[in-house]
Amino acid sequence: MVKITVGSLGDSFCAASLKAYLAEFIATLLFVFAGVGSAISFNKLTADGDLSPAGLVAIAIAHAFALFVGVAMAANVSGGHLNPAVTFGLAIGGNITILTGLFYWIAQCLGSTVACFLLSFVTGGLVFSHQIYTNCIEV
């Protein structure tokens, strides 16, 4: 039987826990920045976001490498979840406490939000076009 624990605030705010939250924040920020940034740059470099199989593979490989780097960076500190769904599964499975999972979620959501703000700043306000999704549906 799985033992789900809530956890305590004292354990959630110790130095090791704060380091784990920071690792999740930075790893998620890098993953979203590299992954979404590759899609934005591909959309900008091609004519009207025209999708090709090679372009989709390039975006997928950029996501894969970014995920690999994020997990490798955070694995020894926080477990390298990088995804609230993974964190939820580990919390329900009893591998981490519910409170720790909640703080991981906050760090991951903040990391992805900051990555989107950085992408908006770096690209001068370019956004990921809906055109790429329309092309995916037509393919």
C-alpha positions in Angstrom: 0.0 0.0 0.0 1.2 3.5 -0.9 1.8 5.8 2.0 1.0 9.4 1.1 2.4 11.9 3.5 1.6 15.6 3.8 5.0 16.7 5.2 5.8 19.6 7.5 6.7 23.2 7.0 10.0 22.8 8.9 11.2 20.2 6.4 9.9 22.2 3.5 11.9 25.3 4.3 15.3 23.7 5.3 18.4 24.6 3.2 18.3 21.3 1.2 14.6 21.9 0.3 15.2 25.4 -0.8 18.1 24.3 -2.9 15.8 21.6 -4.5 13.2 24.2 -5.3 15.8 26.5 -6.9 17.1 23.5 -9.0 13.6 22.8 -10.2 13.1 26.5 -11.1 16.3 26.8 -13.0 16.0 23.4 -14.8 12.4 24.2 -15.9 13.4 27.7 -17.0 16.1 26.3 -19.2 13.9 23.5 -20.6 11.1 25.9 -21.6 13.5 28.6 -22.9 15.3 26.2 -25.1 12.3 24.2 -26.3 9.9 27.0 -27.0 12.8 29.2 -28.3 13.6 26.5 -30.9 10.0 26.5 -32.1 10.0 30.3 -32.3 13.2 30.4 -34.2 12.1 27.7 -36.6 8.9 29.6 -37.2 10.9 32.8 -37.8 13.4 31.2 -40.1 10.9 29.5 -42.4 8.4 31.1 -44.7 5.2 31.7 -42.8 5.9 28.9 -40.3 5.8 26.2 -43.1 6.3 22.9 -41.3 8.5 20.2 -42.7 9.3 16.9 -41.2 12.9 18.0 -40.8 11.8 21.1 -38.9 9.6 19.1 -36.6 12.5 16.7 -35.9 14.8 19.7 -35.2 12.3 21.1 -32.7 11.8 17.7 -31.1 15.6 17.2 -30.8 16.0 20.7 -29.2 13.3 19.7 -26.6 15.0 16.4 -26.0 18.4 18.0 -25.4 17.0 20.7 -23.2 15.1 18.0 -21.1 18.3 15.9 -20.9 20.3 18.9 -19.6 17.6 20.0 -17.1 17.2 16.5 -15.7 20.9 15.9 -15.5 21.4 19.2 -13.8 18.7 18.8 -11.2 18.7 15.0 -10.7 21.1 14.9 -7.7 19.5 17.9 -6.1 15.7 17.6 -6.5 15.2 14.5 -8.6 14.9 16.4 -11.9 11.1 16.4 -12.3 10.8 19.5 -14.5 7.1 18.7 -15.0 4.2 19.2 -12.6 2.7 16.0 -13.9 5.8 14.0 -12.9 5.8 15.7 -9.5 2.1 14.9 -9.0 2.8 11.2 -9.8 5.6 11.1 -7.3 3.6 12.8 -4.6 0.6 10.4 -5.1 3.0 7.5 -5.3 4.5 8.4 -1.9 8.0 9.2 -3.1 7.8 12.9 -2.0 5.5 14.6 0.4 2.4 16.5 -0.8 3.8 19.8 0.6 7.2 19.3 -1.2 5.3 18.5 -4.4 3.3 21.7 -4.0 6.5 23.8 -3.6 8.0 22.0 -6.6 4.9 22.9 -8.6 5.3 26.5 -7.7 9.0 26.5 -8.6 8.2 24.8 -12.0 5.4 27.2 -12.9 7.5 30.2 -11.9 10.4 28.8 -14.0 8.3 28.4 -17.1 6.7 31.8 -16.6 10.1 33.5 -16.3 11.3 31.6 -19.4 8.3 32.9 -21.4 9.0 36.5 -20.2 12.7 36.1 -21.1 11.8 34.7 -24.6 9.4 37.7 -25.1 12.2 40.0 -24.1 14.9 38.3 -26.2 12.9 38.0 -29.3 11.5 41.5 -29.2 7.9 40.4 -28.5 7.7 37.5 -31.0 5.1 35.0 -30.0 4.7 31.4 -31.0 2.3 31.6 -33.9 -0.9 29.6 -34.1 0.0 29.1 -37.8 2.3 26.3 -36.8 -0.6 24.4 -35.1 -2.8 24.9 -38.1 -0.1 23.4 -40.3 0.2 20.4 -37.9 -3.5 19.7 -38.2 -3.4 19.9 -42.0 -0.4 17.5 -42.3 
